[in-house]
C-alpha cells in the first residue's frame, strides 16, 4: 500500500511498552497518519486517543490491538469504516471476524504491523 495512509490503531495505548504505542510511533515515522482509538484518554506523539466508536472518514487500514474476546461488540463499527484492509497483529487473530471482513471485501492480513513496517512491506 502507499505511504500516507490513514491507519486506525484500534486498541491504542499511552503505555510505551505496549505494541499499539510502538506501532503508532512507527507509523508516524513511516509517513502514515495514525488515528487512535482506545479505552482511555491520552496522547501519543501529539495524537489524542479517542474513545468509543468515533466517526472516522477515509480509513485505509485498521491495525488491531484488541483481543478476540473483546472484538464482537466492535465488528459492525469497524466494518462501517470501510477499510481496505485489517491487520490482525499476533494475539488478535479471530476467524469469525476475519471471515466477516473478507465477505465485506476487506483484505485480511494476519501479520505484525511493526514487522511489516520494518521490512518496508506495509
Backbone as XML, in Angstrom:
<?xml version="1.0"?>
<chain id="A" units="angstrom">
  <residue number="1" name="UNK">
    <atom name="N" x="0.837" y="-1.183" z="0.000"/>
    <atom name="CA" x="0.000" y="0.000" z="0.000"/>
    <atom name="C" x="0.885" y="1.251" z="0.000"/>
  </residue>
  <residue number="2" name="UNK">
    <atom name="N" x="0.288" y="2.350" z="-0.354"/>
    <atom name="CA" x="1.031" y="3.600" z="-0.478"/>
    <atom name="C" x="1.324" y="4.226" z="0.881"/>
  </residue>
  <residue number="3" name="UNK">
    <atom name="N" x="2.305" y="5.111" z="0.887"/>
    <atom name="CA" x="2.585" y="5.899" z="2.090"/>
    <atom name="C" x="1.416" y="6.859" z="2.307"/>
  </residue>
  <residue number="4" name="UNK">
    <atom name="N" x="1.428" y="7.510" z="3.451"/>
    <atom name="CA" x="0.408" y="8.483" z="3.801"/>
    <atom name="C" x="-0.984" y="7.878" z="3.949"/>
  </residue>
  <residue number="5" name="UNK">
    <atom name="N" x="-1.054" y="6.633" z="4.321"/>
    <atom name="CA" x="-2.347" y="6.009" z="4.600"/>
    <atom name="C" x="-2.879" y="6.504" z="5.931"/>
  </residue>
  <residue number="6" name="UNK">
    <atom name="N" x="-4.196" y="6.572" z="6.028"/>
    <atom name="CA" x="-4.832" y="6.802" z="7.318"/>
    <atom name="C" x="-5.011" y="5.428" z="7.954"/>
  </residue>
  <residue number="7" name="UNK">
    <atom name="N" x="-4.356" y="5.238" z="9.098"/>
    <atom name="CA" x="-4.340" y="3.934" z="9.752"/>
    <atom name="C" x="-4.979" y="4.054" z="11.137"/>
  </residue>
  <residue number="8" name="UNK">
    <atom name="N" x="-6.048" y="3.323" z="11.346"/>
    <atom name="CA" x="-6.701" y="3.282" z="12.658"/>
    <atom name="C" x="-5.967" y="2.280" z="13.542"/>
  </residue>
  <residue number="9" name="UNK">
    <atom name="N" x="-5.382" y="2.761" z="14.615"/>
    <atom name="CA" x="-4.745" y="1.901" z="15.607"/>
    <atom name="C" x="-5.832" y="1.598" z="16.632"/>
  </residue>
  <residue number="10" name="UNK">
    <atom name="N" x="-6.418" y="0.409" z="16.525"/>
    <atom name="CA" x="-7.558" y="0.047" z="17.364"/>
    <atom name="C" x="-7.061" y="-0.711" z="18.591"/>
  </residue>
  <residue number="11" name="UNK">
    <atom name="N" x="-7.162" y="-0.035" z="19.740"/>
    <atom name="CA" x="-6.599" y="-0.558" z="20.979"/>
    <atom name="C" x="-5.384" y="0.271" z="21.369"/>
  </residue>
  <residue number="12" name="UNK">
    <atom name="N" x="-5.388" y="1.539" z="20.973"/>
    <atom name="CA" x="-4.265" y="2.446" z="21.238"/>
    <atom name="C" x="-4.010" y="2.579" z="22.734"/>
  </residue>
  <residue number="13" name="UNK">
    <atom name="N" x="-2.746" y="2.845" z="23.075"/>
    <atom name="CA" x="-2.348" y="2.937" z="24.475"/>
    <atom name="C" x="-1.257" y="3.987" z="24.648"/>
  </residue>
  <residue number="14" name="UNK">
    <atom name="N" x="-1.284" y="4.656" z="25.797"/>
    <atom name="CA" x="-0.212" y="5.603" z="26.128"/>
    <atom name="C" x="0.976" y="4.899" z="26.761"/>
  </residue>
  <residue number="15" name="UNK">
    <atom name="N" x="0.847" y="3.613" z="27.063"/>
    <atom name="CA" x="1.916" y="2.838" z="27.688"/>
    <atom name="C" x="2.994" y="2.522" z="26.643"/>
  </residue>
  <residue number="16" name="UNK">
    <atom name="N" x="4.201" y="3.068" z="26.799"/>
    <atom name="CA" x="5.246" y="2.848" z="25.802"/>
    <atom name="C" x="5.683" y="1.390" z="25.653"/>
  </residue>
  <residue number="17" name="UNK">
    <atom name="N" x="5.320" y="0.529" z="26.602"/>
    <atom name="CA" x="5.656" y="-0.890" z="26.492"/>
    <atom name="C" x="4.669" y="-1.662" z="25.617"/>
  </residue>
  <residue number="18" name="UNK">
    <atom name="N" x="3.534" y="-1.060" z="25.309"/>
    <atom name="CA" x="2.505" y="-1.727" z="24.500"/>
    <atom name="C" x="2.843" y="-1.636" z="23.010"/>
  </residue>
  <residue number="19" name="UNK">
    <atom name="N" x="2.535" y="-2.709" z="22.285"/>
    <atom name="CA" x="2.821" y="-2.728" z="20.854"/>
    <atom name="C" x="1.998" y="-1.690" z="20.099"/>
  </residue>
  <residue number="20" name="UNK">
    <atom name="N" x="0.795" y="-1.395" z="20.549"/>
    <atom name="CA" x="-0.019" y="-0.372" z="19.892"/>
    <atom name="C" x="0.678" y="0.983" z="19.959"/>
  </residue>
  <residue number="21" name="UNK">
    <atom name="N" x="1.323" y="1.269" z="21.075"/>
    <atom name="CA" x="2.065" y="2.517" z="21.247"/>
    <atom name="C" x="3.268" y="2.549" z="20.298"/>
  </residue>
  <residue number="22" name="UNK">
    <atom name="N" x="4.005" y="1.456" z="20.259"/>
    <atom name="CA" x="5.176" y="1.361" z="19.380"/>
    <atom name="C" x="4.760" y="1.473" z="17.915"/>
  </residue>
  <residue number="23" name="UNK">
    <atom name="N" x="3.630" y="0.851" z="17.575"/>
    <atom name="CA" x="3.144" y="0.899" z="16.193"/>
    <atom name="C" x="2.747" y="2.322" z="15.806"/>
  </residue>
  <residue number="24" name="UNK">
    <atom name="N" x="2.142" y="3.058" z="16.729"/>
    <atom name="CA" x="1.768" y="4.441" z="16.436"/>
    <atom name="C" x="3.000" y="5.251" z="16.046"/>
  </residue>
  <residue number="25" name="UNK">
    <atom name="N" x="4.050" y="5.137" z="16.833"/>
    <atom name="CA" x="5.284" y="5.870" z="16.546"/>
    <atom name="C" x="5.909" y="5.408" z="15.224"/>
  </residue>
  <residue number="26" name="UNK">
    <atom name="N" x="5.900" y="4.106" z="14.980"/>
    <atom name="CA" x="6.477" y="3.571" z="13.743"/>
    <atom name="C" x="5.674" y="4.010" z="12.518"/>
  </residue>
  <residue number="27" name="UNK">
    <atom name="N" x="4.359" y="4.054" z="12.647"/>
    <atom name="CA" x="3.514" y="4.513" z="11.539"/>
    <atom name="C" x="3.814" y="5.972" z="11.214"/>
  </residue>
  <residue number="28" name="UNK">
    <atom name="N" x="3.929" y="6.801" z="12.236"/>
    <atom name="CA" x="4.282" y="8.208" z="12.035"/>
    <atom name="C" x="5.633" y="8.342" z="11.331"/>
  </residue>
  <residue number="29" name="UNK">
    <atom name="N" x="6.611" y="7.592" z="11.813"/>
    <atom name="CA" x="7.960" y="7.647" z="11.233"/>
    <atom name="C" x="7.978" y="7.195" z="9.776"/>
  </residue>
  <residue number="30" name="UNK">
    <atom name="N" x="7.031" y="6.314" z="9.413"/>
    <atom name="CA" x="6.958" y="5.804" z="8.043"/>
    <atom name="C" x="6.116" y="6.713" z="7.139"/>
  </residue>
  <residue number="31" name="UNK">
    <atom name="N" x="5.587" y="7.806" z="7.704"/>
    <atom name="CA" x="4.834" y="8.751" z="6.887"/>
    <atom name="C" x="3.349" y="8.508" z="6.800"/>
  </residue>
  <residue number="32" name="UNK">
    <atom name="N" x="2.827" y="7.667" z="7.669"/>
    <atom name="CA" x="1.388" y="7.402" z="7.679"/>
    <atom name="C" x="0.687" y="8.335" z="8.657"/>
  </residue>
  <residue number="33" name="UNK">
    <atom name="N" x="-0.642" y="8.316" z="8.628"/>
    <atom name="CA" x="-1.461" y="9.152" z="9.506"/>
    <atom name="C" x="-2.219" y="8.259" z="10.489"/>
  </residue>
  <residue number="34" name="UNK">
    <atom name="N" x="-1.649" y="8.016" z="11.668"/>
    <atom name="CA" x="-2.364" y="7.185" z="12.639"/>
    <atom name="C" x="-3.554" y="7.926" z="13.247"/>
  </residue>
  <residue number="35" name="UNK">
    <atom name="N" x="-4.645" y="7.198" z="13.412"/>
    <atom name="CA" x="-5.818" y="7.662" z="14.144"/>
    <atom name="C" x="-5.963" y="6.676" z="15.294"/>
  </residue>
  <residue number="36" name="UNK">
    <atom name="N" x="-6.085" y="7.187" z="16.507"/>
    <atom name="CA" x="-6.032" y="6.324" z="17.679"/>
    <atom name="C" x="-7.394" y="6.178" z="18.344"/>
  </residue>
  <residue number="37" name="UNK">
    <atom name="N" x="-7.774" y="4.917" z="18.603"/>
    <atom name="CA" x="-8.988" y="4.621" z="19.356"/>
    <atom name="C" x="-8.599" y="3.627" z="20.438"/>
  </residue>
  <residue number="38" name="UNK">
    <atom name="N" x="-8.959" y="3.947" z="21.674"/>
    <atom name="CA" x="-8.621" y="3.079" z="22.797"/>
    <atom name="C" x="-9.630" y="3.219" z="23.918"/>
  </residue>
  <residue number="39" name="UNK">
    <atom name="N" x="-9.334" y="2.590" z="25.024"/>
    <atom name="CA" x="-10.234" y="2.599" z="26.171"/>
    <atom name="C" x="-10.070" y="3.825" z="27.058"/>
  </residue>
  <residue number="40" name="UNK">
    <atom name="N" x="-8.887" y="4.416" z="27.033"/>
    <atom name="CA" x="-8.601" y="5.537" z="27.937"/>
    <atom name="C" x="-8.133" y="6.760" z="27.168"/>
  </residue>
  <residue number="41" name="UNK">
    <atom name="N" x="-8.469" y="7.931" z="27.703"/>
    <atom name="CA" x="-7.961" y="9.176" z="27.131"/>
    <atom name="C" x="-6.451" y="9.204" z="27.247"/>
  </residue>
  <residue number="42" name="UNK">
    <atom name="N" x="-5.845" y="9.927" z="26.353"/>
    <atom name="CA" x="-4.405" y="10.111" z="26.404"/>
    <atom name="C" x="-3.916" y="10.648" z="25.087"/>
  </residue>
  <residue number="43" name="UNK">
    <atom name="N" x="-2.616" y="10.856" z="25.017"/>
    <atom name="CA" x="-1.987" y="11.396" z="23.814"/>
    <atom name="C" x="-0.716" y="10.599" z="23.542"/>
  </residue>
  <residue number="44" name="UNK">
    <atom name="N" x="-0.514" y="10.230" z="22.289"/>
    <atom name="CA" x="0.695" y="9.539" z="21.857"/>
    <atom name="C" x="1.280" y="10.334" z="20.696"/>
  </residue>
  <residue number="45" name="UNK">
    <atom name="N" x="2.480" y="10.811" z="20.855"/>
    <atom name="CA" x="3.165" y="11.580" z="19.804"/>
    <atom name="C" x="2.294" y="12.717" z="19.273"/>
  </residue>
  <residue number="46" name="UNK">
    <atom name="N" x="1.594" y="13.384" z="20.188"/>
    <atom name="CA" x="0.764" y="14.521" z="19.808"/>
    <atom name="C" x="-0.601" y="14.167" z="19.254"/>
  </residue>
  <residue number="47" name="UNK">
    <atom name="N" x="-0.932" y="12.880" z="19.215"/>
    <atom name="CA" x="-2.226" y="12.437" z="18.687"/>
    <atom name="C" x="-3.102" y="11.985" z="19.850"/>
  </residue>
  <residue number="48" name="UNK">
    <atom name="N" x="-4.299" y="12.543" z="19.943"/>
    <atom name="CA" x="-5.221" y="12.179" z="21.026"/>
    <atom name="C" x="-5.852" y="10.823" z="20.762"/>
  </residue>
  <residue number="49" name="UNK">
    <atom name="N" x="-5.991" y="10.052" z="21.818"/>
    <atom name="CA" x="-6.698" y="8.773" z="21.751"/>
    <atom name="C" x="-8.189" y="9.061" z="21.923"/>
  </residue>
  <residue number="50" name="UNK">
    <atom name="N" x="-8.972" y="8.606" z="20.961"/>
    <atom name="CA" x="-10.416" y="8.743" z="21.026"/>
    <atom name="C" x="-11.002" y="7.501" z="21.684"/>
  </residue>
  <residue number="51" name="UNK">
    <atom name="N" x="-12.137" y="7.672" z="22.335"/>
    <atom name="CA" x="-12.804" y="6.536" z="22.973"/>
    <atom name="C" x="-14.108" y="6.238" z="22.242"/>
  </residue>
  <residue number="52" name="UNK">
    <atom name="N" x="-14.640" y="5.042" z="22.513"/>
    <atom name="CA" x="-15.928" y="4.666" z="21.938"/>
    <atom name="C" x="-15.803" y="4.285" z="20.480"/>
  </residue>
  <residue number="53" name="UNK">
    <atom name="N" x="-16.767" y="4.751" z="19.688"/>
    <atom name="CA" x="-16.813" y="4.429" z="18.267"/>
    <atom name="C" x="-16.911" y="5.723" z="17.456"/>
  </residue>
  <residue number="54" name="UNK">
    <atom name="N" x="-15.822" y="6.485" z="17.408"/>
    <atom name="CA" x="-15.865" y="7.769" z="16.705"/>
    <atom name="C" x="-16.033" y="7.592" z="15.199"/>
  </residue>
  <residue number="55" name="UNK">
    <atom name="N" x="-16.674" y="8.564" z="14.588"/>
    <atom name="CA" x="-16.844" y="8.570" z="13.141"/>
    <atom name="C" x="-15.524" y="9.011" z="12.516"/>
  </residue>
  <residue number="56" name="UNK">
    <atom name="N" x="-14.919" y="8.136" z="11.746"/>
    <atom name="CA" x="-13.616" y="8.423" z="11.136"/>
    <atom name="C" x="-13.752" y="8.197" z="9.634"/>
  </residue>
  <residue number="57" name="UNK">
    <atom name="N" x="-13.427" y="9.212" z="8.876"/>
    <atom name="CA" x="-13.521" y="9.134" z="7.416"/>
    <atom name="C" x="-12.184" y="8.722" z="6.807"/>
  </residue>
  <residue number="58" name="UNK">
    <atom name="N" x="-12.245" y="7.996" z="5.706"/>
    <atom name="CA" x="-11.056" y="7.727" z="4.908"/>
    <atom name="C" x="-10.047" y="6.760" z="5.491"/>
  </residue>
  <residue number="59" name="UNK">
    <atom name="N" x="-10.504" y="5.783" z="6.275"/>
    <atom name="CA" x="-9.589" y="4.804" z="6.863"/>
    <atom name="C" x="-9.129" y="3.818" z="5.787"/>
  </residue>
  <residue number="60" name="UNK">
    <atom name="N" x="-7.821" y="3.747" z="5.575"/>
    <atom name="CA" x="-7.269" y="2.773" z="4.633"/>
    <atom name="C" x="-7.080" y="1.420" z="5.307"/>
  </residue>
  <residue number="61" name="UNK">
    <atom name="N" x="-6.487" y="1.455" z="6.517"/>
    <atom name="CA" x="-6.110" y="0.233" z="7.217"/>
    <atom name="C" x="-6.505" y="0.337" z="8.684"/>
  </residue>
  <residue number="62" name="UNK">
    <atom name="N" x="-6.977" y="-0.767" z="9.233"/>
    <atom name="CA" x="-7.168" y="-0.895" z="10.676"/>
    <atom name="C" x="-6.123" y="-1.875" z="11.157"/>
  </residue>
  <residue number="63" name="UNK">
    <atom name="N" x="-5.358" y="-1.495" z="12.158"/>
    <atom name="CA" x="-4.412" y="-2.427" z="12.761"/>
    <atom name="C" x="-4.932" y="-2.753" z="14.158"/>
  </residue>
  <residue number="64" name="UNK">
    <atom name="N" x="-5.209" y="-4.028" z="14.376"/>
    <atom name="CA" x="-5.895" y="-4.486" z="15.588"/>
    <atom name="C" x="-4.928" y="-4.757" z="16.741"/>
  </residue>
  <residue number="65" name="UNK">
    <atom name="N" x="-5.252" y="-4.154" z="17.885"/>
    <atom name="CA" x="-4.539" y="-4.427" z="19.132"/>
    <atom name="C" x="-5.543" y="-4.722" z="20.240"/>
  </residue>
  <residue number="66" name="UNK">
    <atom name="N" x="-6.689" y="-5.294" z="19.860"/>
    <atom name="CA" x="-7.733" y="-5.692" z="20.802"/>
    <atom name="C" x="-7.924" y="-7.195" z="20.613"/>
  </residue>
  <residue number="67" name="UNK">
    <atom name="N" x="-7.904" y="-7.934" z="21.703"/>
    <atom name="CA" x="-8.024" y="-9.389" z="21.626"/>
    <atom name="C" x="-9.387" y="-9.845" z="21.136"/>
  </residue>
  <residue number="68" name="UNK">
    <atom name="N" x="-9.462" y="-11.091" z="20.635"/>
    <atom name="CA" x="-10.690" y="-11.632" z="20.070"/>
    <atom name="C" x="-11.886" y="-11.576" z="21.014"/>
  </residue>
  <residue number="69" name="UNK">
    <atom name="N" x="-11.648" y="-11.747" z="22.295"/>
    <atom name="CA" x="-12.727" y="-11.751" z="23.281"/>
    <atom name="C" x="-13.495" y="-10.429" z="23.300"/>
  </residue>
  <residue number="70" name="UNK">
    <atom name="N" x="-12.795" y="-9.330" z="23.011"/>
    <atom name="CA" x="-13.403" y="-8.003" z="23.086"/>
    <atom name="C" x="-13.779" y="-7.426" z="21.712"/>
  </residue>
  <residue number="71" name="UNK">
    <atom name="N" x="-13.611" y="-8.213" z="20.655"/>
    <atom name="CA" x="-13.892" y="-7.720" z="19.312"/>
    <atom name="C" x="-15.358" y="-7.767" z="18.891"/>
  </residue>
  <residue number="72" name="UNK">
    <atom name="N" x="-16.152" y="-8.781" z="19.292"/>
    <atom name="CA" x="-17.503" y="-8.886" z="18.737"/>
    <atom name="C" x="-18.354" y="-7.614" z="18.823"/>
  </residue>
  <residue number="73" name="UNK">
    <atom name="N" x="-18.275" y="-6.875" z="19.898"/>
    <atom name="CA" x="-19.069" y="-5.650" z="20.038"/>
    <atom name="C" x="-18.602" y="-4.567" z="19.066"/>
  </residue>
  <residue number="74" name="UNK">
    <atom name="N" x="-17.444" y="-4.777" z="18.431"/>
    <atom name="CA" x="-16.877" y="-3.771" z="17.527"/>
    <atom name="C" x="-16.988" y="-4.141" z="16.048"/>
  </residue>
  <residue number="75" name="UNK">
    <atom name="N" x="-17.441" y="-5.345" z="15.744"/>
    <atom name="CA" x="-17.486" y="-5.805" z="14.354"/>
    <atom name="C" x="-18.169" y="-4.794" z="13.430"/>
  </residue>
  <residue number="76" name="UNK">
    <atom name="N" x="-19.415" y="-4.461" z="13.749"/>
    <atom name="CA" x="-20.189" y="-3.580" z="12.868"/>
    <atom name="C" x="-19.530" y="-2.212" z="12.740"/>
  </residue>
  <residue number="77" name="UNK">
    <atom name="N" x="-19.060" y="-1.694" z="13.864"/>
    <atom name="CA" x="-18.402" y="-0.389" z="13.835"/>
    <atom name="C" x="-17.180" y="-0.407" z="12.919"/>
  </residue>
  <residue number="78" name="UNK">
    <atom name="N" x="-16.301" y="-1.369" z="13.119"/>
    <atom name="CA" x="-15.065" y="-1.420" z="12.338"/>
    <atom name="C" x="-15.351" y="-1.598" z="10.848"/>
  </residue>
  <residue number="79" name="UNK">
    <atom name="N" x="-16.294" y="-2.454" z="10.518"/>
    <atom name="CA" x="-16.626" y="-2.654" z="9.107"/>
    <atom name="C" x="-17.311" y="-1.429" z="8.515"/>
  </residue>
  <residue number="80" name="UNK">
    <atom name="N" x="-18.038" y="-0.657" z="9.345"/>
    <atom name="CA" x="-18.717" y="0.553" z="8.855"/>
    <atom name="C" x="-17.731" y="1.634" z="8.429"/>
  </residue>
  <residue number="81" name="UNK">
    <atom name="N" x="-16.473" y="1.515" z="8.861"/>
    <atom name="CA" x="-15.446" y="2.482" z="8.476"/>
    <atom name="C" x="-14.921" y="2.221" z="7.061"/>
  </residue>
  <residue number="82" name="UNK">
    <atom name="N" x="-15.364" y="1.120" z="6.468"/>
    <atom name="CA" x="-14.985" y="0.742" z="5.105"/>
    <atom name="C" x="-13.472" y="0.733" z="4.862"/>
  </residue>
  <residue number="83" name="UNK">
    <atom name="N" x="-12.730" y="0.013" z="5.724"/>
    <atom name="CA" x="-11.280" y="-0.051" z="5.492"/>
    <atom name="C" x="-10.972" y="-0.912" z="4.274"/>
  </residue>
  <residue number="84" name="UNK">
    <atom name="N" x="-9.804" y="-0.663" z="3.684"/>
    <atom name="CA" x="-9.356" y="-1.521" z="2.590"/>
    <atom name="C" x="-8.797" y="-2.831" z="3.140"/>
  </residue>
  <residue number="85" name="UNK">
    <atom name="N" x="-8.205" y="-2.738" z="4.355"/>
    <atom name="CA" x="-7.646" y="-3.943" z="4.964"/>
    <atom name="C" x="-7.657" y="-3.820" z="6.487"/>
  </residue>
  <residue number="86" name="UNK">
    <atom name="N" x="-7.588" y="-4.992" z="7.117"/>
    <atom name="CA" x="-7.451" y="-5.076" z="8.571"/>
    <atom name="C" x="-6.255" y="-5.974" z="8.846"/>
  </residue>
  <residue number="87" name="UNK">
    <atom name="N" x="-5.320" y="-5.440" z="9.629"/>
    <atom name="CA" x="-4.156" y="-6.224" z="10.047"/>
    <atom name="C" x="-4.458" y="-6.786" z="11.428"/>
  </residue>
  <residue number="88" name="UNK">
    <atom name="N" x="-4.422" y="-8.104" z="11.537"/>
    <atom name="CA" x="-4.621" y="-8.780" z="12.817"/>
    <atom name="C" x="-3.241" y="-9.095" z="13.381"/>
  </residue>
  <residue number="89" name="UNK">
    <atom name="N" x="-2.797" y="-8.270" z="14.316"/>
    <atom name="CA" x="-1.496" y="-8.457" z="14.953"/>
    <atom name="C" x="-1.522" y="-9.722" z="15.814"/>
  </residue>
  <residue number="90" name="UNK">
    <atom name="N" x="-0.353" y="-10.285" z="16.131"/>
    <atom name="CA" x="-0.312" y="-11.502" z="16.952"/>
    <atom name="C" x="-1.146" y="-11.357" z="18.231"/>
  </residue>
  <residue number="91" name="UNK">
    <atom name="N" x="-1.988" y="-12.340" z="18.465"/>
    <atom name="CA" x="-2.857" y="-12.339" z="19.634"/>
    <atom name="C" x="-4.237" y="-11.740" z="19.377"/>
  </residue>
  <residue number="92" name="UNK">
    <atom name="N" x="-4.429" y="-11.145" z="18.199"/>
    <atom name="CA" x="-5.741" y="-10.559" z="17.874"/>
    <atom name="C" x="-6.475" y="-11.354" z="16.804"/>
  </residue>
  <residue number="93" name="UNK">
    <atom name="N" x="-5.846" y="-12.407" z="16.299"/>
    <atom name="CA" x="-6.453" y="-13.203" z="15.239"/>
    <atom name="C" x="-7.814" y="-13.729" z="15.695"/>
  </residue>
  <residue number="94" name="UNK">
    <atom name="N" x="-8.798" y="-13.644" z="14.799"/>
    <atom name="CA" x="-10.171" y="-14.005" z="15.134"/>
    <atom name="C" x="-10.842" y="-14.493" z="13.850"/>
  </residue>
  <residue number="95" name="UNK">
    <atom name="N" x="-10.980" y="-15.808" z="13.723"/>
    <atom name="CA" x="-11.522" y="-16.403" z="12.493"/>
    <atom name="C" x="-12.890" y="-15.838" z="12.128"/>
  </residue>
  <residue number="96" name="UNK">
    <atom name="N" x="-13.760" y="-15.676" z="13.115"/>
    <atom name="CA" x="-15.112" y="-15.172" z="12.848"/>
    <atom name="C" x="-15.055" y="-13.787" z="12.202"/>
  </residue>
  <residue number="97" name="UNK">
    <atom name="N" x="-14.302" y="-12.871" z="12.823"/>
    <atom name="CA" x="-14.231" y="-11.506" z="12.302"/>
    <atom name="C" x="-13.463" y="-11.462" z="10.981"/>
  </residue>
  <residue number="98" name="UNK">
    <atom name="N" x="-12.433" y="-12.291" z="10.865"/>
    <atom name="CA" x="-11.663" y="-12.332" z="9.621"/>
    <atom name="C" x="-12.561" y="-12.739" z="8.452"/>
  </residue>
  <residue number="99" name="UNK">
    <atom name="N" x="-13.409" y="-13.733" z="8.664"/>
    <atom name="CA" x="-14.334" y="-14.171" z="7.609"/>
    <atom name="C" x="-15.357" y="-13.085" z="7.292"/>
  </residue>
  <residue number="100" name="UNK">
    <atom name="N" x="-15.870" y="-12.418" z="8.323"/>
    <atom name="CA" x="-16.829" y="-11.323" z="8.101"/>
    <atom name="C" x="-16.189" y="-10.217" z="7.261"/>
  </residue>
  <residue number="101" name="UNK">
    <atom name="N" x="-14.963" y="-9.874" z="7.592"/>
    <atom name="CA" x="-14.268" y="-8.813" z="6.873"/>
    <atom name="C" x="-14.040" y="-9.212" z="5.410"/>
  </residue>
  <residue number="102" name="UNK">
    <atom name="N" x="-13.596" y="-10.439" z="5.184"/>
    <atom name="CA" x="-13.371" y="-10.907" z="3.815"/>
    <atom name="C" x="-14.667" y="-10.887" z="3.017"/>
  </residue>
  <residue number="103" name="UNK">
    <atom name="N" x="-15.756" y="-11.316" z="3.633"/>
    <atom name="CA" x="-17.058" y="-11.307" z="2.972"/>
    <atom name="C" x="-17.458" y="-9.886" z="2.589"/>
  </residue>
  <residue number="104" name="UNK">
    <atom name="N" x="-17.051" y="-8.910" z="3.402"/>
    <atom name="CA" x="-17.353" y="-7.495" z="3.136"/>
    <atom name="C" x="-16.364" y="-6.873" z="2.146"/>
  </residue>
  <residue number="105" name="UNK">
    <atom name="N" x="-15.439" y="-7.679" z="1.622"/>
    <atom name="CA" x="-14.493" y="-7.189" z="0.631"/>
    <atom name="C" x="-13.256" y="-6.530" z="1.207"/>
  </residue>
  <residue number="106" name="UNK">
    <atom name="N" x="-12.992" y="-6.776" z="2.493"/>
    <atom name="CA" x="-11.834" y="-6.197" z="3.160"/>
    <atom name="C" x="-10.675" y="-7.195" z="3.118"/>
  </residue>
  <residue number="107" name="UNK">
    <atom name="N" x="-9.505" y="-6.720" z="2.757"/>
    <atom name="CA" x="-8.315" y="-7.574" z="2.782"/>
    <atom name="C" x="-7.961" y="-7.864" z="4.237"/>
  </residue>
  <residue number="108" name="UNK">
    <atom name="N" x="-7.740" y="-9.135" z="4.546"/>
    <atom name="CA" x="-7.394" y="-9.563" z="5.905"/>
    <atom name="C" x="-5.930" y="-9.981" z="5.909"/>
  </residue>
  <residue number="109" name="UNK">
    <atom name="N" x="-5.159" y="-9.379" z="6.829"/>
    <atom name="CA" x="-3.727" y="-9.654" z="6.887"/>
    <atom name="C" x="-3.365" y="-10.083" z="8.311"/>
  </residue>
  <residue number="110" name="UNK">
    <atom name="N" x="-3.138" y="-11.385" z="8.541"/>
    <atom name="CA" x="-2.647" y="-11.813" z="9.851"/>
    <atom name="C" x="-1.134" y="-11.609" z="9.896"/>
  </residue>
  <residue number="111" name="UNK">
    <atom name="N" x="-0.707" y="-10.513" z="10.490"/>
    <atom name="CA" x="0.712" y="-10.157" z="10.496"/>
    <atom name="C" x="0.970" y="-9.157" z="11.608"/>
  </residue>
  <residue number="112" name="UNK">
    <atom name="N" x="2.219" y="-8.764" z="11.738"/>
    <atom name="CA" x="2.622" y="-7.783" z="12.740"/>
    <atom name="C" x="2.927" y="-6.454" z="12.050"/>
  </residue>
  <residue number="113" name="UNK">
    <atom name="N" x="2.202" y="-5.431" z="12.432"/>
    <atom name="CA" x="2.402" y="-4.110" z="11.847"/>
    <atom name="C" x="3.850" y="-3.646" z="11.989"/>
  </residue>
  <residue number="114" name="UNK">
    <atom name="N" x="4.435" y="-3.858" z="13.156"/>
    <atom name="CA" x="5.820" y="-3.425" z="13.375"/>
    <atom name="C" x="6.794" y="-4.136" z="12.436"/>
  </residue>
  <residue number="115" name="UNK">
    <atom name="N" x="6.605" y="-5.425" z="12.241"/>
    <atom name="CA" x="7.480" y="-6.176" z="11.334"/>
    <atom name="C" x="7.246" y="-5.710" z="9.890"/>
  </residue>
  <residue number="116" name="UNK">
    <atom name="N" x="5.981" y="-5.533" z="9.517"/>
    <atom name="CA" x="5.683" y="-5.065" z="8.157"/>
    <atom name="C" x="6.364" y="-3.727" z="7.877"/>
  </residue>
  <residue number="117" name="UNK">
    <atom name="N" x="6.294" y="-2.808" z="8.828"/>
    <atom name="CA" x="6.925" y="-1.500" z="8.670"/>
    <atom name="C" x="8.445" y="-1.624" z="8.584"/>
  </residue>
  <residue number="118" name="UNK">
    <atom name="N" x="9.016" y="-2.488" z="9.429"/>
    <atom name="CA" x="10.482" y="-2.619" z="9.447"/>
    <atom name="C" x="11.005" y="-3.228" z="8.148"/>
  </residue>
  <residue number="119" name="UNK">
    <atom name="N" x="10.173" y="-4.011" z="7.477"/>
    <atom name="CA" x="10.567" y="-4.638" z="6.208"/>
    <atom name="C" x="10.148" y="-3.791" z="5.008"/>
  </residue>
  <residue number="120" name="UNK">
    <atom name="N" x="9.587" y="-2.611" z="5.261"/>
    <atom name="CA" x="9.041" y="-1.746" z="4.222"/>
    <atom name="C" x="8.018" y="-2.513" z="3.390"/>
  </residue>
  <residue number="121" name="UNK">
    <atom name="N" x="7.195" y="-3.285" z="4.086"/>
    <atom name="CA" x="6.211" y="-4.163" z="3.478"/>
    <atom name="C" x="4.806" y="-3.797" z="3.938"/>
  </residue>
  <residue number="122" name="UNK">
    <atom name="N" x="4.630" y="-2.563" z="4.405"/>
    <atom name="CA" x="3.340" y="-2.157" z="4.938"/>
    <atom name="C" x="2.407" y="-1.777" z="3.804"/>
  </residue>
</chain>
